[in-house]
Amino acid sequence: MDWKKTIGYGALLWAIMFALISFFMAYKLYPAENMDLIIAVITGVLSFLLAGYAKPTNINNALALGLSWVVVALVLDSLITLKFAPDVFGNWIYWLGTILVLLAPTLRLKKG
């Protein structure tokens, strides 16, 4: 596995989600009813799409890819997001999105 590429995709995933949530907040769409759930689903779908570019070759590779993206997101959220949303880690939907990020690359494995 190419770790530079893996970490780069993790950082890209985080940056896209940070920008998207910032956009929603700027237009007063977030926080709104069910918006947390929508964001978690978008995170999962985006992880699935990025995993298509990363091309995991087996289950261990896919889980390592997802886990590395989770670690990147946790580090960046600890360094940046906590300044804007101190309760980010207390939101169960945040952890749902994190689980989706972890598992999404496994859905990109080729059968057979």
Number of C-alpha atoms within 10 A of each C-alpha: 13 9 10 9 12 20 18 14 21 23 18 16 20 21 14 13 18 15 11 14 18 14 13 16 13 10 9 10 13 16 11 10 9 9 15 19 15 13 19 21 17 16 24 22 16 18 24 22 14 19 23 15 11 18 17 22 14 15 14 11 16 24 18 19 28 27 19 19 25 23 16 21 23 16 12 15 19 14 10 12 17 13 11 9 10 11 10 16 15 9 10 12 18 17 14 17 23 22 17 22 30 23 20 25 29 23 14 21 17 10 6 3
